[in-house]
């Protein structure tokens, strides 16, 4: 191959073409870096002034909307247990937000029948609803609301995004029932972390979930009700997440003598 020096009149055209190619590759590199950062960052951060979505995961604040337009991101989701007023849920969400680096907590409020902390009748109604869900698999409005909540979050994360969903007590039971209504593709985008759950969620039953962890204090009364958790504690067979390699059950030493506090 004989290399011929191009005429001077063509040098300008050739240099222009090279510059165009360089700009193209530079833009592609920026796009790749942008995608990797969005995929690898554990959470999509927001300012501390706009941490909460107060209407069951619906985002109304324009600043939050602008921050969440990134195509690939992870979102934090949470549902509470029984006896949580809207104010209780808000306070808990604020504390959780701080633990996740001031990230937005998209919470789905599980309403209570209690009108005040001393409302025994309302508490009994909450327990009755929980029993119906546990024994008969009753799909209450709370189950349908959480299903819609998780679907919207999965859609908003983009193709490679992830939803880190936390559930406490009855919230874990509602999550269990909602999981049956989600598609396999939606479940693949979700990590499940339960605390003192009225139902245990495992990869054995929901293999599509990218992660399932169930935390219990060893003096939790629910261990006598939730068969999977009771069996795991008795046998030491904790199950293993196929993706993360961590155990599906984690049993914690109680800090005091009150199982409610623990």
CORBELQUI-V944335 format. One record per residue. N is the residue number from 1. PHI is phi in degrees with one decimal (999 if undefined). Layout:
n->[N/N]
phi->[PHI/PHI]
This chain:
n->[1/2/3/4/5/6/7/8/9/10/11/12/13/14/15/16/17/18/19/20/21/22/23/24/25/26/27/28/29/30/31/32/33/34/35/36/37/38/39/40/41/42/43/44/45/46/47/48/49/50/51/52/53/54/55/56/57/58/59/60/61/62/63/64/65/66/67/68/69/70/71/72/73/74/75/76/77/78/79/80/81/82/83/84/85/86/87/88/89/90/91/92/93/94/95/96/97/98/99/100/101/102/103/104/105/106/107/108/109/110/111/112/113/114/115/116/117/118/119/120/121/122/123/124/125/126/127/128/129/130/131/132/133/134/135/136/137/138/139/140/141/142/143/144/145/146/147/148/149/150/151/152/153/154/155/156/157/158/159/160/161/162/163/164/165/166/167/168/169/170/171/172/173/174/175/176/177/178/179/180/181/182/183/184/185/186/187/188/189/190/191/192/193/194/195/196/197/198/199/200/201/202/203/204/205/206/207/208/209/210/211/212/213/214/215/216/217/218/219/220/221/222/223/224/225/226/227/228/229/230/231/232/233/234/235/236/237/238/239/240/241/242/243/244/245/246/247/248/249/250/251/252/253/254/255/256/257/258/259/260/261/262]
phi->[999/-101.5/-88.6/-109.3/-66.5/-69.5/-57.2/-58.3/-68.3/-93.4/-61.3/-62.7/-64.7/-65.1/-62.2/-62.6/-63.8/-61.9/-63.4/-60.9/-63.8/-61.8/-62.5/-61.4/-66.7/-62.2/-63.7/-64.2/-62.4/-61.5/-63.0/-66.3/-61.1/-60.2/-67.6/-64.6/-61.9/-64.8/-81.4/-87.6/-62.2/-66.4/-146.9/-89.7/-84.4/-139.2/-69.9/-69.6/-80.2/-134.1/-87.8/-113.7/-108.3/-89.2/-120.9/52.0/89.1/-81.0/-100.1/-111.4/-73.8/-62.3/-64.3/-67.2/-58.7/-66.4/-70.8/-98.5/-79.7/-60.7/-70.5/-120.8/-159.1/-114.3/-126.5/-97.9/-123.6/-153.6/-134.0/-87.8/-92.1/-73.1/61.5/-117.0/-76.7/-56.1/-67.8/-61.0/-63.7/-65.0/-62.7/-64.2/-63.0/-64.2/-67.1/-65.3/-59.9/-63.9/-68.6/-102.6/66.7/60.7/-79.4/-68.4/-105.2/-86.4/-105.2/-108.1/-71.8/-90.0/-68.1/-113.9/-85.7/-76.4/-95.2/-156.2/-56.8/-93.2/-78.5/-67.4/-62.4/-63.0/-65.1/-63.4/-63.5/-60.5/-64.4/-64.0/-62.9/-62.7/-64.3/-62.8/-68.5/-73.5/-82.7/-117.0/63.3/-67.4/-90.9/-78.9/-59.2/-62.3/-66.0/-66.1/-63.9/-67.8/-58.3/-65.7/-58.0/-68.5/-62.8/-65.0/-66.8/-59.3/-67.0/-77.9/-78.7/86.9/-64.4/-109.4/-76.0/-142.5/-109.7/-95.1/-104.1/-109.9/-140.9/-123.4/55.6/-61.8/-58.7/-67.8/-66.1/-63.3/-63.7/-58.6/-70.8/-68.1/-60.9/-69.0/-90.6/-78.9/-78.8/-60.6/-65.4/-67.5/-64.8/-62.7/-89.0/-115.4/-104.0/-111.1/-130.2/-112.8/-126.2/54.1/-75.2/-75.8/-148.6/-98.7/-112.0/-130.6/-69.8/-61.7/-91.8/-126.6/-65.6/-76.2/-57.6/-71.8/-164.7/-137.4/-133.6/-118.5/-97.7/-140.1/-77.9/-70.5/-105.8/-72.2/-58.7/-65.8/-64.1/-86.2/-109.7/-86.1/-59.7/-60.3/-70.1/-60.9/-67.4/-64.1/-69.3/-73.2/-98.2/79.6/-86.5/-87.3/72.8/-136.6/-69.9/-67.7/-94.2/-89.8/75.4/-99.9/-67.0/-82.9/-124.3/-128.6/-106.5/-104.5/-73.1/-66.3/-85.6/-139.8/-109.3/-109.7/-63.4/-67.1/-66.3/-65.3]
